[in-house]
């Protein structure tokens, strides 16, 4: 929407159009065509939310959760998340699940968290799929079921969720909930590592160092462990130093060069 469209949008919002009210709130929240104003954003989200607009209800819940334009209030966040969740809004269902999981604005209840995570996961919401996998993995709110955990991790991993990719990699490496497969473990660790996820970078480096599921390559191992170490991971730093003991100075220099290129390319050039 161009800036010149703001006046017609304001007119429609003032006439009570809930979709216009929602879109105007988004404009105020982001500062698109108007000065950024969280209080005005919250006001228009509320106007639309009170008419039953689910995206506005979810967004108003977020405003209360983060204290943007309104006083921070977890209970109000829960109220508006629930209103949207009950209309099938997947983002709201995930956030409501989180509130139950952490006991924010509502009594802590793992079973309720699972219920809302499942509702969103079945709509294809990747964060909910990861969270549901975690609940099955840890036996929180449901009986432990590693196969179900792997199923939901995979659903999220295939959408690019880096934490799910890392956990799925671990399950393949250990043969938990899936048939043990080091090559699959390395594949999923790489997918997450190339998104910049530190835990996956560490695990991929270890697999290169050991030649697990992948051809042993100390330069690649050093590169990934070094990248993970730059985030402050002391285990990665120690593992990198152990690998260095078996490398020539030239190989270490090459690994350091490749690490720089990998980071500078945003993990797009890490071969």
C-alpha positions as CSV (number, residue, x, y, z in Angstrom):
1,X,0.0,0.0,0.0
2,X,1.4,3.4,-1.0
3,X,1.5,6.4,1.3
4,X,-1.2,8.2,-0.7
5,X,-3.6,5.4,0.3
6,X,-3.5,6.3,4.0
7,X,-6.4,8.8,3.9
8,X,-9.0,6.4,2.4
9,X,-7.8,3.7,4.9
10,X,-8.3,6.1,7.8
11,X,-11.8,7.0,6.5
12,X,-12.8,3.3,6.2
13,X,-11.3,2.6,9.7
14,X,-13.3,5.4,11.2
15,X,-16.4,4.0,9.5
16,X,-15.9,0.8,11.4
17,X,-14.4,-1.5,8.8
18,X,-12.5,-4.1,10.9
19,X,-10.1,-5.0,8.1
20,X,-9.3,-1.3,7.5
21,X,-8.8,-0.9,11.3
22,X,-6.4,-3.9,11.3
23,X,-4.4,-2.6,8.3
24,X,-4.3,0.9,9.9
25,X,-2.9,-0.6,13.1
26,X,-0.2,-2.4,11.1
27,X,0.7,0.9,9.5
28,X,1.0,2.7,12.8
29,X,3.0,-0.2,14.3
30,X,5.5,-0.2,11.4
31,X,5.5,3.5,10.6
32,X,4.3,3.0,7.0
33,X,2.7,6.2,5.6
34,X,2.3,7.5,9.2
35,X,4.6,8.2,12.1
36,X,5.2,5.0,14.1
37,X,2.9,5.1,17.1
38,X,2.4,2.0,19.2
39,X,-0.5,3.6,21.2
40,X,-2.4,4.3,18.0
41,X,-1.6,0.8,16.7
42,X,-3.0,-0.7,19.9
43,X,-6.1,1.5,19.6
44,X,-6.9,0.3,16.1
45,X,-6.0,-3.3,16.8
46,X,-8.5,-3.1,19.7
47,X,-11.2,-1.6,17.5
48,X,-10.8,-4.5,15.0
49,X,-10.4,-7.1,17.7
50,X,-13.6,-6.1,19.5
51,X,-15.4,-6.8,16.2
52,X,-13.9,-10.3,16.1
53,X,-11.0,-9.8,13.7
54,X,-8.7,-12.7,14.6
55,X,-5.4,-11.3,13.2
56,X,-6.2,-8.1,15.2
57,X,-6.9,-10.1,18.3
58,X,-3.6,-11.9,18.0
59,X,-1.7,-8.7,17.3
60,X,-3.4,-7.0,20.3
61,X,-2.3,-9.9,22.4
62,X,1.3,-9.4,21.2
63,X,1.1,-5.6,22.1
64,X,0.1,-6.6,25.7
65,X,2.7,-9.3,25.8
66,X,5.5,-6.9,24.8
67,X,4.1,-3.8,26.4
68,X,3.9,-1.9,23.2
69,X,1.4,1.0,23.3
70,X,-0.2,-0.5,26.4
71,X,0.9,-1.5,29.8
72,X,2.5,-4.9,29.7
73,X,-0.1,-7.4,30.9
74,X,0.3,-11.2,30.4
75,X,-3.3,-11.9,31.4
76,X,-4.6,-9.5,28.7
77,X,-2.2,-11.1,26.2
78,X,-3.7,-14.5,27.1
79,X,-7.2,-13.2,26.7
80,X,-6.6,-11.8,23.2
81,X,-4.5,-14.8,22.1
82,X,-7.3,-17.1,23.2
83,X,-9.9,-15.1,21.3
84,X,-7.9,-15.4,18.1
85,X,-6.9,-19.0,18.9
86,X,-10.5,-20.1,19.2
87,X,-11.1,-18.8,15.7
88,X,-8.3,-21.0,14.4
89,X,-5.5,-18.4,14.2
90,X,-2.4,-20.6,14.2
91,X,0.0,-17.9,15.4
92,X,-2.3,-17.2,18.3
93,X,-2.6,-20.9,19.1
94,X,1.2,-21.2,19.2
95,X,1.5,-18.1,21.5
96,X,-1.3,-19.4,23.7
97,X,0.5,-22.7,24.0
98,X,3.6,-20.8,25.0
99,X,1.7,-19.0,27.7
100,X,0.5,-22.2,29.2
101,X,3.9,-23.8,28.9
102,X,5.6,-21.0,30.8
103,X,2.7,-20.2,33.1
104,X,2.5,-16.6,31.9
105,X,-0.8,-14.9,32.5
106,X,-2.4,-18.3,33.2
107,X,-1.7,-21.3,35.4
108,X,1.1,-23.4,34.0
109,X,-0.4,-26.4,32.3
110,X,1.6,-28.7,29.9
111,X,-1.5,-30.5,28.7
112,X,-3.1,-27.2,27.6
113,X,0.2,-26.2,26.0
114,X,0.2,-29.4,24.0
115,X,-3.5,-28.9,23.0
116,X,-2.8,-25.5,21.5
117,X,0.5,-26.5,20.0
118,X,-1.2,-29.4,18.3
119,X,-4.0,-27.2,16.9
120,X,-1.4,-24.9,15.3
121,X,1.0,-27.7,14.3
122,X,-1.8,-29.4,12.4
123,X,-2.3,-26.2,10.4
124,X,1.4,-26.4,9.4
125,X,2.8,-23.8,11.9
126,X,6.5,-24.7,12.1
127,X,7.2,-23.2,15.6
128,X,4.2,-25.2,17.0
129,X,5.4,-28.3,15.2
130,X,8.8,-27.9,16.8
131,X,7.3,-27.3,20.2
132,X,5.0,-30.3,19.9
133,X,7.9,-32.4,19.0
134,X,9.7,-31.2,22.1
135,X,6.7,-32.0,24.3
136,X,6.7,-35.6,22.9
137,X,10.5,-35.8,23.3
138,X,10.4,-34.7,26.9
139,X,7.1,-36.3,27.9
140,X,5.6,-33.0,28.9
141,X,1.8,-32.9,28.8
142,X,1.8,-36.2,26.8
143,X,3.4,-39.6,27.3
144,X,6.9,-39.7,25.9
145,X,6.9,-40.9,22.3
146,X,10.2,-40.5,20.4
147,X,8.7,-41.5,17.1
148,X,6.0,-38.8,17.4
149,X,8.8,-36.3,18.5
150,X,10.7,-37.2,15.3
151,X,7.6,-36.8,13.2
152,X,6.9,-33.3,14.4
153,X,10.5,-32.3,14.3
154,X,10.7,-33.4,10.7
155,X,7.5,-31.4,9.8
156,X,9.1,-28.3,11.2
157,X,12.6,-29.1,9.9
158,X,11.3,-29.4,6.3
159,X,10.0,-25.9,6.7
160,X,13.5,-24.7,7.7
161,X,13.1,-24.5,11.5
162,X,16.8,-24.7,12.6
163,X,16.1,-26.0,16.1
164,X,13.9,-28.8,14.7
165,X,16.6,-29.6,12.2
166,X,19.2,-29.8,14.9
167,X,17.0,-32.0,17.1
168,X,16.2,-34.3,14.2
169,X,19.9,-34.6,13.5
170,X,20.5,-35.7,17.0
171,X,17.7,-38.3,16.8
172,X,19.3,-39.7,13.7
173,X,22.7,-39.7,15.2
174,X,21.5,-41.6,18.3
175,X,18.9,-43.7,16.6
176,X,16.1,-42.3,18.9
177,X,12.6,-42.5,17.3
178,X,14.2,-43.2,13.9
179,X,16.6,-45.7,12.5
180,X,20.1,-44.7,13.3
181,X,21.7,-42.9,10.3
182,X,24.8,-40.8,10.6
183,X,24.4,-39.5,7.1
184,X,20.9,-38.2,7.8
185,X,22.2,-36.7,11.1
186,X,24.9,-34.8,9.2
187,X,22.4,-33.6,6.6
188,X,20.1,-32.1,9.1
189,X,22.9,-30.6,11.2
190,X,24.2,-29.0,8.0
191,X,20.8,-27.5,7.2
192,X,20.7,-25.8,10.6
193,X,24.4,-24.9,10.6
194,X,24.0,-23.0,7.3
195,X,21.3,-20.9,9.0
196,X,23.8,-19.9,11.6
197,X,22.5,-22.1,14.4
198,X,25.4,-22.6,16.8
199,X,24.5,-26.0,18.3
200,X,24.2,-27.5,14.8
201,X,27.5,-25.9,13.7
202,X,29.2,-27.6,16.7
203,X,27.7,-31.0,16.0
204,X,28.5,-30.8,12.3
205,X,32.1,-30.0,13.2
206,X,32.3,-33.0,15.5
207,X,30.9,-35.3,12.7
208,X,33.5,-34.0,10.3
209,X,36.2,-34.6,12.9
210,X,35.1,-38.1,13.5
211,X,34.1,-39.0,9.9
212,X,30.6,-39.9,11.1
213,X,28.1,-40.0,8.2
214,X,30.5,-37.8,6.2
215,X,34.0,-38.1,4.9
216,X,36.5,-37.1,7.7
217,X,37.7,-33.6,7.0
218,X,39.7,-31.8,9.6
219,X,39.6,-28.5,7.7
220,X,35.8,-28.6,7.5
221,X,35.7,-29.7,11.2
222,X,37.9,-26.8,12.3
223,X,35.9,-24.4,10.2
224,X,32.5,-25.3,11.7
225,X,33.9,-25.6,15.2
226,X,35.6,-22.2,14.9
227,X,32.4,-20.6,13.6
228,X,30.5,-22.0,16.6
229,X,33.3,-20.9,18.9
230,X,32.9,-17.3,17.7
231,X,29.5,-17.3,19.4
232,X,31.1,-18.0,22.7
233,X,30.6,-21.8,22.8
234,X,33.4,-23.1,25.0
235,X,32.8,-26.7,24.0
236,X,33.3,-25.7,20.4
237,X,36.5,-23.9,21.2
238,X,37.9,-26.9,23.0
239,X,36.9,-29.3,20.3
240,X,38.5,-26.9,17.6
241,X,41.7,-26.8,19.6
242,X,41.8,-30.6,19.8
243,X,41.3,-30.9,16.0
244,X,44.1,-28.3,15.5
245,X,46.6,-30.6,17.2
246,X,46.3,-33.0,14.3
247,X,46.5,-30.3,11.6
248,X,49.3,-28.6,9.8
249,X,49.7,-24.8,10.1
250,X,48.7,-24.5,6.5
251,X,45.5,-26.6,7.0
252,X,44.6,-24.4,10.0
253,X,45.1,-21.3,7.9
254,X,42.8,-22.7,5.2
255,X,40.1,-23.6,7.8
256,X,40.3,-20.1,9.2
257,X,40.0,-18.6,5.7
258,X,37.0,-20.7,4.9
259,X,35.4,-19.8,8.2
260,X,35.7,-16.1,7.4
261,X,34.2,-16.6,3.9
262,X,31.4,-18.7,5.4
263,X,30.5,-16.0,7.9
264,X,30.8,-13.1,5.5
265,X,28.6,-14.8,3.0
266,X,25.8,-15.3,5.6
267,X,26.5,-19.0,5.5
268,X,25.9,-19.2,1.7
269,X,29.5,-20.1,0.8
270,X,30.7,-22.7,3.4
271,X,32.2,-25.4,1.2
